[in-house]
């Protein structure tokens, strides 16, 4: 096993370490996780782990950066602004919750473990701001007859907060993804309609 590990390309080995770290951090938390446990999970030596990531803090930060990037890229890629407003909302919410369901350890690290340490609060806040900006853009594109002075940024903050709360239940396996998605879609759609246009009224009939 050791000989096979040594022949791995550096980039592959780095991902192997990060994969193992995310799994261990999600179970034990940042403070209770040891580099020994992560090295054992990754099937490498602890000196090699320290060679790539000089400290547990550096390793955890690398995990956050990768998981946030993957999450934001997935949600952004599934936003289709050519769809009717309600379909666009549905696609985005399903993409968001399906990603959480398939990457539960990632979500736990990002929104539970990372927020327990002040050292990583800035990274989490930056990632959340990126999601809020994406949602604000979706709301602006999907709202046909916005009221004057509509604050899409504040609306996005509220919606992202609700989505995070539901996502945490999904990551714990407490709720079904499709049921959770339907709940959020209905909740958001009722709140976003405002003064319905003819197109929105047709959407309601569906």
BELMO-V863922 format. One record per pair of residues at least 6 apart in sequence whose ideal C-beta (glycine too) atoms are under 7 Angstrom apart, sorted by the first residue. I is the first residue (numbers start at 1). J is the second residue. D is the distance in Angstrom with one decimal. If there is no record, write none. Layout:
i:I j:J d:D
i:I j:J d:D
//
This chain:
i:1 j:43 d:6.1
i:5 j:43 d:6.6
i:5 j:44 d:5.8
i:14 j:52 d:6.1
i:16 j:42 d:5.5
i:17 j:42 d:5.0
i:17 j:44 d:6.9
i:17 j:49 d:6.2
i:17 j:52 d:6.0
i:17 j:53 d:7.0
i:18 j:62 d:6.2
i:18 j:63 d:5.6
i:18 j:66 d:5.7
i:20 j:38 d:5.5
i:20 j:41 d:3.9
i:20 j:42 d:3.6
i:21 j:38 d:4.9
i:21 j:59 d:5.5
i:21 j:63 d:5.2
i:22 j:63 d:5.3
i:22 j:67 d:6.7
i:22 j:105 d:5.2
i:22 j:106 d:5.9
i:22 j:109 d:5.5
i:23 j:41 d:6.2
i:23 j:105 d:5.3
i:24 j:33 d:5.3
i:24 j:37 d:5.3
i:24 j:38 d:5.1
i:24 j:41 d:5.3
i:25 j:33 d:5.4
i:25 j:60 d:6.5
i:25 j:63 d:6.5
i:25 j:109 d:5.0
i:25 j:113 d:5.5
i:26 j:105 d:3.7
i:26 j:108 d:4.2
i:26 j:109 d:5.1
i:26 j:113 d:6.8
i:29 j:113 d:5.3
i:29 j:116 d:6.8
i:30 j:60 d:5.7
i:30 j:113 d:5.2
i:30 j:116 d:6.6
i:30 j:117 d:5.5
i:35 j:46 d:5.7
i:35 j:49 d:5.8
i:35 j:50 d:6.9
i:35 j:56 d:5.7
i:36 j:46 d:5.8
i:38 j:49 d:6.3
i:39 j:45 d:6.2
i:39 j:46 d:4.4
i:39 j:49 d:4.6
i:42 j:49 d:7.0
i:53 j:59 d:3.9
i:53 j:62 d:6.1
i:57 j:119 d:6.6
i:60 j:120 d:6.8
i:61 j:120 d:6.8
i:61 j:123 d:6.8
i:63 j:109 d:6.1
i:64 j:110 d:6.7
i:64 j:114 d:5.7
i:64 j:120 d:6.1
i:64 j:123 d:5.0
i:67 j:106 d:4.5
i:67 j:109 d:6.3
i:67 j:110 d:5.5
i:68 j:110 d:6.5
i:68 j:127 d:3.9
i:71 j:99 d:6.4
i:72 j:127 d:6.8
i:72 j:130 d:5.2
i:72 j:131 d:6.5
i:74 j:95 d:6.6
i:74 j:99 d:5.1
i:75 j:92 d:6.8
i:75 j:95 d:5.7
i:75 j:96 d:5.6
i:75 j:99 d:7.0
i:75 j:131 d:6.9
i:75 j:134 d:6.3
i:76 j:134 d:5.9
i:78 j:91 d:5.9
i:78 j:92 d:6.5
i:78 j:95 d:3.6
i:79 j:92 d:5.6
i:79 j:134 d:6.9
i:79 j:138 d:6.1
i:80 j:88 d:6.2
i:80 j:91 d:5.9
i:81 j:88 d:6.6
i:81 j:141 d:4.9
i:83 j:91 d:6.6
i:84 j:199 d:7.0
i:84 j:203 d:6.1
i:85 j:142 d:3.7
i:85 j:200 d:6.6
i:85 j:203 d:6.6
i:86 j:189 d:5.9
i:86 j:203 d:4.5
i:88 j:138 d:6.5
i:88 j:142 d:5.4
i:89 j:142 d:6.5
i:89 j:185 d:6.1
i:89 j:188 d:6.1
i:89 j:189 d:6.4
i:90 j:185 d:5.4
i:92 j:138 d:6.0
i:93 j:181 d:5.1
i:93 j:184 d:5.1
i:93 j:185 d:5.5
i:94 j:181 d:5.0
i:96 j:163 d:6.3
i:97 j:167 d:6.3
i:97 j:170 d:5.6
i:97 j:177 d:5.0
i:97 j:180 d:5.6
i:97 j:181 d:5.1
i:98 j:177 d:5.9
i:100 j:107 d:4.8
i:100 j:167 d:4.6
i:100 j:170 d:5.1
i:100 j:171 d:5.5
i:101 j:170 d:5.4
i:101 j:177 d:4.8
i:104 j:171 d:4.5
i:107 j:167 d:6.2
i:107 j:171 d:4.3
i:108 j:171 d:5.7
i:110 j:124 d:6.7
i:111 j:164 d:6.3
i:111 j:168 d:6.4
i:114 j:120 d:4.5
i:114 j:123 d:6.9
i:114 j:124 d:4.9
i:115 j:121 d:6.7
i:115 j:124 d:5.8
i:128 j:160 d:6.9
i:131 j:160 d:5.6
i:132 j:153 d:7.0
i:132 j:156 d:4.7
i:132 j:157 d:5.6
i:132 j:160 d:5.2
i:135 j:156 d:4.0
i:135 j:159 d:5.7
i:135 j:160 d:5.7
i:136 j:152 d:4.5
i:136 j:153 d:5.0
i:136 j:156 d:3.9
i:139 j:152 d:4.7
i:139 j:155 d:5.6
i:139 j:156 d:6.0
i:139 j:192 d:6.8
i:140 j:152 d:4.9
i:143 j:192 d:6.6
i:144 j:197 d:4.3
i:144 j:199 d:6.0
i:144 j:200 d:6.4
i:145 j:194 d:7.0
i:145 j:195 d:5.4
i:145 j:197 d:4.8
i:147 j:194 d:5.9
i:147 j:195 d:7.0
i:159 j:188 d:5.9
i:162 j:184 d:6.9
i:163 j:184 d:6.3
i:166 j:180 d:5.1
i:166 j:184 d:5.9
i:169 j:175 d:4.8
i:169 j:180 d:6.9
i:170 j:177 d:6.0
i:170 j:180 d:5.6
i:193 j:200 d:5.8
//
